Amino acid sequence: MSEHADVTELAKRRGFFFASAEAYGGAAGFYTFGPEGAALKRNVEAAWRDRFALKEDNEEIAAPTIMPEPVFEASGHLDTFDDMLVECAECGESHRADHLVEDATDLEDAEALDPEEVADLIAEHELTCPACGADLGGQSVEEFNLMFETSIGPGSGQPGYLRPETAQGIFVEFPRLKEYARGKLPFGVTQIGQAYRNEISPRRGLIRVRELTQAELETFIDPETDEPDLQKVADVELRLYPAPEQAEDAPAAEGYQELTVAEAVEQNVISSEWIAYYLGVAQEWYERIGVDTEKLRFRQHLPGERAHYAADCWDAEAKVESAGGDWIEIAGFSTRSDYDLSKHAEASDDNFTVFKQYDEPRTVERPTVDPDMSTLGPEFGGDAGAVAEALAALAERDPDAFHDDEVTVAVDGEEYTVDTDVANFEVVEETEAGEHIVPHVVEPSFGVDRTVYTLIDHGLQRDELGGEPRDYLSLAPEMAPTDVAVFPLVSNHEPLLDTASDVVSTLRDAGFDATRDDSGSIGRRYRRQDEVGTPFCVTVDRDGLEDDPTTVTLRDRDTGAQARIPVGELVGQLEALRDGDADFEAVLSRYETVETADE
């Protein structure tokens, strides 16, 4: 039912999210989560932590959001973390060029094209500036780096950047984190936190922002031996949109493959068992938190749109009506190979390997040199040590180079020739217990803000109850900002007020987020709670006070149905409903049904 205006209006009016610093004109791409939104966001994060940290037996860290420049030089973000920008010659406004093309054509993934191709499409389709209407044809499309730069320390300080992903905070700490894992692969490290991207043209509420919350898991594996337990998710059904099905002439809604995880691996639709495993886990998690799975798919990245570190990548995408029925990315699943750890190993002085012990010791032949430094020293002077190191590297790389009487090596662009007998080359046998390897990384990365937006979009419903239209937010009980609302039927009857207070205290002591609302008619109070997704309402009325034991009515948000329940049994019934051990039909079958006009 939801349209963008419905979601943004509800979000602002009911305190889910709204533009930040509006008193000062605001800044595009920054949002404040209000009381309801902050609670919903916390619940999403808690559910993610439960599934991807606790149940997967992974550790969690919290790294700084600002890191020094060398981290991002090594990771490649300073060179490759770019989007395509086109600037209007008339008004000077900057726009995301590939998004302009996608909005005006049937092309879904203009991001996979190069800037020249996007510029040609802008000209071909006579696209104009969204701000002033001027023709953008002929304007160059440039790469724009999305990193937020800052200084660490006073004055010019040390150059630093706000992290564009939480992942780098995990990778740079790998030398210490592997110690906590006792050097045993596979192991996983999670992190939930803020990331920052200086988007060219933030738009559509929480869908594209400059500050976002990510929930990421980095799984470190030995690619030769480590395999996931696919049996845990083998029968989970996925809606897949592989790269070959994304031909330019194929309608966007077609090309799906409905396969189980096991079938997708057997048919090589998903080449990585680790990716397949995490898609299965994610599918079950999305079902758990209340994403409409009829509006959920997993789309494989085209080669041109993969991140610089990704060998393969699949996105979880949700169809959101409030974004014009578009599919938006809400998570990414990447095989990052050993890219990140190798880059940080090259750029730092630390050890980013783990020791892989063999089942049995192995005897290997190893080419070695033992240069005669009494000869190299007088001949090459201060360069003798570098020449010796070059000889050792050459022996490992190309042992056949030592078969002749002389061998030549290069040091800083200059060649040095050494007699082979001076190099003292030989092949020796060594017994090895294992080897040092650089682990590969598999990464599920979830956008928390977009997940919150999706839950609101998918949950916003409209129906008729008690002869009146109503809007309500059908959230899973685990996700709802408030678990239960308690109402005294009238606000001027002391026994009702006292009992309502006691019920609220009892529920809070039992771990429920309970609120009390005395304001307005009972119908208005129901509607307020329906609109923010509160799954259950408890009403204290005079009839219940006269019962022995005292009873209250329990109302279900989605149906408006009510049952009369003894106060002493309320906590147990709510726990069963919240935890999924019972549905409201079971409650209605057990207790007296209350007929009400819900007004």
C-alpha positions in Angstrom: 0.0 0.0 0.0 2.9 2.3 0.9 3.9 5.2 -1.3 6.9 7.4 -0.6 4.8 10.2 0.8 3.0 7.8 3.1 6.2 6.4 4.6 8.0 9.8 5.0 4.9 11.4 6.5 4.3 8.5 8.9 8.0 8.5 9.8 8.1 12.2 10.6 4.7 12.3 12.4 5.2 9.2 14.5 8.9 9.6 15.3 10.6 7.0 13.1 13.0 9.2 11.2 13.3 12.8 9.9 15.8 15.1 8.3 18.5 16.2 10.7 19.1 19.8 11.9 16.0 21.2 10.1 16.2 24.3 12.4 19.3 25.2 10.5 18.2 24.2 7.0 19.5 20.7 7.3 22.0 18.9 5.1 21.0 16.3 2.6 21.7 12.7 3.4 21.6 13.0 7.2 18.7 11.7 9.2 17.8 11.5 12.9 16.0 8.4 14.2 13.2 9.4 16.5 12.0 7.4 19.5 10.1 4.8 17.4 12.7 4.6 14.7 15.6 4.3 17.2 13.8 1.4 18.9 13.1 -0.3 15.6 16.7 0.1 14.6 17.9 -1.3 17.9 15.7 -4.3 17.4 17.0 -4.9 13.9 20.6 -4.7 15.2 19.8 -7.1 18.1 18.2 -9.7 15.8 21.2 -9.4 13.4 23.7 -9.8 16.3 21.7 -12.8 17.6 21.8 -14.6 14.2 25.2 -13.6 12.7 27.3 -13.3 15.9 25.8 -15.5 18.6 24.3 -18.3 16.6 27.2 -18.4 14.1 29.7 -18.4 17.1 31.4 -15.2 15.8 33.1 -12.5 17.8 32.2 -8.8 17.8 34.4 -5.7 17.9 33.9 -2.0 17.8 36.6 -0.1 15.9 37.0 3.7 15.5 35.0 5.4 12.7 38.1 7.5 11.7 41.3 5.9 10.6 44.6 7.3 9.2 45.1 7.7 5.4 47.5 4.8 4.9 44.7 2.4 5.8 42.6 3.5 2.8 45.6 3.8 0.5 46.3 0.1 1.2 42.6 -0.9 0.9 42.3 0.8 -2.5 39.5 3.1 -1.4 41.4 6.3 -2.2 41.8 5.2 -5.8 38.6 3.2 -6.6 35.8 4.2 -4.2 34.1 6.4 -6.8 30.7 7.3 -8.2 29.9 9.0 -11.5 29.2 12.7 -11.3 27.7 15.1 -13.9 27.6 18.8 -13.2 25.0 21.1 -14.8 26.6 23.9 -16.7 23.7 26.3 -16.0 23.1 26.0 -12.3 26.2 24.2 -11.1 24.2 21.4 -9.4 26.0 18.0 -9.3 24.1 14.8 -10.0 24.7 11.0 -9.8 25.0 10.4 -13.6 24.2 6.7 -13.6 21.1 7.3 -11.5 19.8 9.8 -14.0 20.2 7.2 -16.7 18.5 4.5 -14.7 15.5 6.8 -13.8 15.0 7.7 -17.5 15.6 4.3 -19.1 14.9 0.6 -18.6 18.5 0.1 -17.7 18.8 -1.2 -14.2 22.6 -1.1 -13.6 24.1 1.9 -15.3 26.7 1.7 -12.5 28.3 -1.1 -14.4 29.1 1.1 -17.4 32.1 3.3 -17.8 31.7 7.2 -17.6 31.9 7.7 -21.3 29.1 5.2 -22.0 26.9 7.0 -19.3 27.7 10.4 -20.9 26.6 9.0 -24.3 23.3 7.8 -22.8 22.7 11.2 -21.2 23.1 12.8 -24.6 21.1 10.1 -26.4 18.1 10.4 -24.1 18.3 14.2 -23.9 18.4 14.1 -20.1 18.1 17.4 -18.3 19.1 18.8 -14.9 16.6 17.8 -12.2 17.3 21.2 -10.5 16.9 23.7 -13.4 15.9 21.7 -16.5 19.0 22.6 -18.5 20.2 20.1 -21.1 23.0 17.8 -19.7 24.0 16.4 -23.1 27.6 17.0 -23.9 28.6 17.4 -20.2 31.5 15.2 -19.1 30.9 12.4 -16.6 33.6 12.3 -14.0 34.6 9.9 -11.2 34.0 11.4 -7.7 35.6 9.8 -4.7 33.1 9.3 -1.9 35.5 9.4 1.1 35.0 12.0 3.8 38.5 13.5 4.6 39.5 15.0 8.0 42.6 15.8 10.0 43.8 13.8 13.0 45.4 16.1 15.6 45.9 19.9 15.7 46.8 22.1 12.8 47.2 20.3 9.5 47.6 17.1 11.6 47.7 13.6 10.2 45.4 13.0 7.2 42.5 10.7 8.0 39.2 9.6 6.7 35.8 8.6 8.0 35.5 4.9 7.2 33.3 4.1 4.2 32.7 0.6 5.6 33.1 -1.0 8.9 35.1 -3.8 7.4 38.5 -2.1 7.3 38.4 -1.7 11.1 38.3 -5.5 11.3 41.0 -6.1 8.6 43.6 -3.8 10.1 43.2 -5.6 13.5 43.6 -9.1 12.0 47.1 -9.7 13.5 45.6 -9.4 17.0 42.2 -10.9 16.2 43.8 -14.1 14.9 45.4 -14.5 18.4 42.0 -14.4 20.0 40.9 -17.1 17.6 44.1 -19.1 18.5 45.1 -19.0 14.8 42.4 -21.5 13.9 40.4 -21.1 10.7 37.7 -20.5 9.9 36.6 -17.8 12.3 34.4 -14.7 12.0 34.4 -11.2 13.3 31.3 -9.0 13.3 30.8 -5.3 13.7 27.8 -3.0 13.8 28.5 0.7 13.4 28.5 3.9 11.4 30.0 4.3 7.9 30.2 7.5 5.9 29.9 8.2 2.2 29.9 11.6 0.6 27.1 10.8 -1.8 26.7 13.0 -4.8 23.0 13.3 -4.6 21.4 11.7 -1.5 17.7 10.9 -2.2 14.6 8.9 -1.2 14.8 9.1 2.6 17.0 6.4 4.2 17.7 4.7 0.9 20.7 6.9 0.0 22.3 8.8 2.8 25.7 10.1 3.8 25.9 8.5 7.2 24.6 5.0 7.5 24.7 2.0 9.9 26.3 -1.3 8.7 26.2 -4.7 10.2 29.1 -6.7 8.7 30.6 -10.1 9.2 34.1 -11.0 8.0 34.6 -14.7 7.8 38.3 -15.7 7.5 38.8 -19.1 5.7 41.3 -21.4 4.2 40.0 -21.5 0.6 41.5 -25.0 0.1 40.0 -26.8 3.0 37.3 -24.8 4.8 33.7 -25.4 3.8 30.4 -24.2 5.4 27.8 -26.6 6.8 25.4 -26.3 3.8 23.1 -28.9 5.3 21.9 -26.3 7.8 20.3 -24.3 4.9 20.2 -26.8 2.1 16.4 -26.7 1.8 16.0 -22.9 2.1 14.3 -21.5 -1.0 15.9 -18.5 -2.7 14.7 -16.2 -5.5 17.9 -15.7 -7.5 18.6 -13.2 -10.3 22.0 -14.4 -11.7 24.1 -12.2 -14.0 23.4 -14.1 -17.2 19.7 -13.5 -16.7 20.2 -9.7 -16.6 20.5 -9.2 -20.3 19.7 -5.6 -21.4 16.7 -6.8 -23.4 15.2 -8.9 -20.6 12.3 -7.4 -18.6 13.4 -6.5 -15.1 10.7 -8.7 -13.5 11.8 -11.8 -15.4 14.8 -14.1 -15.2 14.3 -15.3 -11.6 15.3 -18.8 -10.6 13.5 -20.3 -7.7 16.0 -22.7 -6.2 16.9 -24.1 -2.9 20.4 -23.4 -1.6 21.5 -27.0 -2.4 20.1 -26.8 -6.0 21.8 -23.4 -6.6 25.2 -24.9 -5.7 24.6 -28.2 -7.6 23.6 -26.3 -10.7 26.5 -23.8 -10.3 24.2 -20.8 -10.2 26.1 -19.8 -7.1 29.7 -20.8 -7.5 30.8 -20.2 -3.9 29.4 -22.5 -1.2 30.1 -19.8 1.4 28.0 -17.2 -0.5 25.2 -19.8 -0.9 25.4 -20.6 2.8 25.0 -17.0 3.8 22.2 -16.3 1.3 20.3 -19.2 3.0 21.0 -17.7 6.5 20.0 -14.3 5.3 16.7 -15.6 3.7 15.7 -17.2 7.0 16.7 -14.0 8.9 14.7 -11.7 6.7 11.7 -14.0 7.1 12.2 -13.8 10.9 12.2 -10.0 11.1 9.3 -9.5 8.8 10.6 -8.6 5.3 7.9 -9.6 2.7 9.7 -12.4 1.0 7.5 -12.0 -2.1 9.4 -8.7 -2.5 12.9 -10.1 -1.8 15.4 -11.4 -4.3 19.2 -12.0 -4.5 20.8 -10.4 -7.5 24.3 -11.2 -8.7 26.5 -8.3 -9.6 27.5 -7.8 -13.2 31.3 -7.8 -13.7 31.5 -4.0 -14.2 29.7 -3.2 -11.0 31.6 -5.3 -8.5 33.6 -3.5 -5.9 37.4 -3.5 -6.5 37.9 -6.1 -3.8 35.1 -8.5 -4.8 35.7 -11.7 -6.8 31.9 -12.3 -6.8 29.0 -10.5 -5.2 25.3 -11.0 -4.7 22.9 -8.4 -3.3 19.8 -8.9 -1.3 17.3 -6.6 -2.8 13.9 -5.5 -1.6 11.1 -4.1 -3.7 9.8 -1.0 -2.0 6.6 0.7 -3.2 7.6 3.9 -1.6 10.6 4.1 -4.0 8.3 3.8 -7.0 8.4 0.0 -6.9 12.2 -0.1 -7.4 14.4 -2.8 -6.1 16.9 -1.5 -3.5 20.0 -3.2 -2.2 19.7 -4.0 1.5 22.7 -6.4 1.9 25.7 -7.5 -0.1 27.5 -10.9 0.0 31.1 -10.8 -1.3 34.0 -13.1 -1.7 36.9 -10.7 -1.1 39.6 -13.4 -1.6 42.9 -12.4 0.2 42.7 -8.9 -1.3 42.4 -6.9 2.0 44.8 -8.8 4.2 47.4 -9.0 1.4 47.2 -5.3 0.8 47.5 -4.4 4.5 50.4 -6.9 4.8 52.2 -5.2 1.9 51.7 -1.7 3.3 52.4 -2.4 7.0 55.0 -4.1 9.1 52.7 -6.6 10.7 51.9 -10.3 10.0 48.6 -11.0 8.3 49.1 -14.7 7.9 48.1 -17.7 10.0 50.0 -20.9 10.4 48.4 -23.9 8.6 49.6 -27.1 10.2 49.8 -30.2 7.9 48.2 -33.5 9.0 51.7 -35.0 8.7 55.1 -33.3 8.2 56.2 -32.9 4.6 59.7 -33.1 3.2 60.3 -30.5 0.5 63.1 -29.4 -1.7 64.0 -25.7 -1.2 66.4 -23.7 -3.4 68.7 -21.6 -1.2 71.8 -19.4 -1.6 74.5 -18.6 1.0 76.4 -15.7 -0.7 80.1 -15.3 0.2 79.9 -11.8 1.7 83.7 -11.6 1.8 83.6 -11.4 -2.0 80.3 -9.4 -2.4 81.3 -6.7 0.1 84.5 -5.5 -1.6 82.9 -5.8 -5.0 79.6 -4.1 -4.4 80.2 -2.1 -1.3 77.0 -0.7 0.4 74.8 -2.6 -2.1 76.2 -6.0 -1.1 73.3 -6.7 1.3 70.7 -5.8 -1.2 72.4 -8.0 -3.9 72.4 -10.9 -1.4 68.6 -10.5 -0.8 68.0 -10.3 -4.6 69.9 -13.6 -5.0 67.8 -15.3 -2.4 64.6 -14.0 -4.0 65.8 -15.2 -7.4 66.7 -18.6 -6.1 63.1 -19.1 -4.8 61.5 -17.7 -7.9 63.7 -19.2 -10.7 66.2 -21.8 -9.5 67.3 -22.5 -13.2 68.9 -19.1 -13.3 71.8 -20.5 -11.3 72.7 -23.3 -13.8 75.2 -21.0 -15.6 78.6 -19.8 -14.4 77.1 -16.3 -13.7 73.8 -15.0 -12.5 72.4 -11.4 -12.8 70.1 -9.7 -10.4 68.6 -6.2 -10.4 68.6 -3.8 -7.5 66.8 -0.5 -7.8 67.0 -0.7 -11.5 70.7 -1.5 -11.7 72.0 -4.9 -12.7 74.7 -6.8 -10.8 76.4 -10.0 -12.0 77.7 -12.6 -9.6 79.7 -15.8 -10.1 77.5 -18.7 -9.3 80.0 -20.3 -7.0 80.1 -17.0 -5.0 76.3 -17.2 -4.6 76.7 -20.8 -3.2 73.4 -22.0 -4.7 72.0 -25.4 -3.6 68.8 -27.3 -3.2 68.3 -28.6 0.3 65.7 -30.9 1.7 63.6 -29.5 4.6 60.9 -31.0 6.8 57.9 -28.7 7.2 55.2 -29.0 9.8 53.0 -26.5 8.0 53.0 -23.2 6.1 51.9 -19.6 6.6 48.9 -18.6 4.5 46.9 -15.4 4.0 43.2 -16.3 4.7 40.5 -15.5 2.2 37.5 -13.5 3.4 33.7 -14.0 2.8 31.6 -11.0 3.8 27.9 -10.6 4.4 27.3 -6.8 4.8 23.9 -5.5 5.8 22.5 -2.0 5.6 20.6 -1.4 8.8 19.0 1.8 7.8 17.7 0.4 4.5 16.4 -2.6 6.4 14.5 -0.4 8.7 13.0 1.5 5.7 12.1 -1.8 4.1 10.3 -3.0 7.2 8.2 0.2 7.3 7.5 0.0 3.6 6.5 -3.6 3.6 4.6 -3.3 6.9 2.5 -0.2 6.2 -1.0 -1.5 5.5 -4.5 0.0 5.1 -7.8 -1.7 5.8 -11.2 -1.1 7.4 -11.9 -1.9 11.0 -15.1 -1.1 12.9 -16.5 0.5 9.8 -13.6 3.0 9.6 -10.5 3.0 7.4 -7.2 2.7 9.3 -3.5 2.6 8.6 -1.4 0.2 10.6 2.2 -1.0 10.6 2.3 -4.8 10.5 5.7 -5.4 12.2 7.0 -8.7 13.5 6.6 -8.6 17.3 10.3 -9.0 17.7 10.8 -5.8 15.7 8.1 -3.6 17.1 9.4 -0.5 18.9 6.9 -1.1 21.7 5.9 -4.6 22.7 2.6 -3.8 24.4 0.5 -0.7 25.2 -1.7 -0.6 28.3 -4.9 1.6 28.5 -7.3 2.2 31.3 -10.6 2.4 29.6 -11.3 5.8 31.1 -8.9 8.2 32.6 -11.0 9.4 35.6 -11.5 6.1 37.5 -8.8 5.5 40.2 -9.1 1.7 40.4 -8.6 1.5 36.6 -5.6 3.8 36.7 -4.0 1.9 39.6 -4.5 -1.5 37.9 -3.1 -0.1 34.6 0.0 1.1 36.5 0.4 -2.3 38.1 0.1 -4.1 34.8 2.7 -1.9 33.2 5.1 -2.5 36.0 4.6 -6.3 35.8 5.2 -6.3 32.1 8.3 -4.2 32.4 9.7 -6.4 35.1 9.1 -9.4 32.8 11.3 -7.7 30.1 8.6 -6.1 27.9 8.8 -2.6 26.5 5.4 -1.5 27.7 3.9 1.9 27.4 0.8 3.5 28.9 -1.6 5.8 27.1 -4.5 7.5 28.9 -5.2 10.3 26.3 -8.3 10.4 24.1 -10.9 7.8 23.2 -10.0 4.1 23.3 -10.4 4.0 19.5 -7.9 6.8 19.0 -5.4 5.1 21.3 -5.7 1.9 19.4 -5.1 3.8 16.1 -2.0 5.5 17.5 -0.5 2.2 18.5 -1.5 0.5 15.3 0.3 3.1 13.3 3.6 2.6 15.1 3.4 -1.2 14.9 2.6 -2.1 18.5 1.5 -5.7 18.2 -0.7 -5.9 21.3 -2.8 -3.6 23.4 -4.1 -4.4 26.9 -7.2 -2.6 28.1 -8.2 -2.4 31.8 -12.0 -2.0 32.1 -14.6 -2.1 34.9 -15.8 -5.6 33.9 -12.3 -6.9 34.4 -12.0 -5.4 37.8 -15.2 -7.2 38.9 -13.9 -10.6 37.8 -12.2 -12.9 40.2 -9.4 -13.2 39.3 -9.0 -9.7 37.7 -9.0 -9.8 33.9 -8.0 -7.5 31.1 -8.6 -7.5 27.4 -5.7 -8.3 25.0 -6.0 -7.0 21.5 -4.2 -8.1 18.3 -3.0 -5.3 16.1 -3.5 -6.9 12.7 -7.0 -8.2 13.2 -8.4 -6.1 16.0 -9.6 -9.2 17.7 -9.7 -9.2 21.5 -9.7 -11.9 24.2 -10.3 -11.5 28.0 -7.4 -12.9 30.0 -6.6 -13.1 33.7 -3.9 -10.6 34.7 -1.8 -13.4 36.2 -1.7 -15.2 32.8 -0.9 -12.1 30.7 2.9 -12.3 30.8 2.9 -16.0 29.8 0.6 -15.4 26.8 2.5 -12.4 25.6 5.8 -14.3 25.9 4.4 -17.1 23.8 3.1 -14.6 21.2 6.4 -12.6 21.1 8.5 -15.7 20.8 6.4 -17.3 18.1 5.2 -20.2 20.3 1.6 -19.3 19.8 -0.5 -17.1 17.4 -3.5 -15.0 18.3 -5.9 -17.7 17.0 -4.7 -19.9 19.8 -5.3 -17.2 22.4 -8.9 -16.7 21.0 -9.5 -20.4 21.3 -8.4 -20.5 24.9 -10.1 -17.4 26.3 -13.3 -15.6 26.1 -13.6 -13.5 22.9 -14.5 -9.9 23.4 -16.8 -8.4 20.8 -16.0 -4.7 20.2 -16.5 -2.1 17.6 -12.9 -1.1 18.2 -13.8 2.6 18.6 
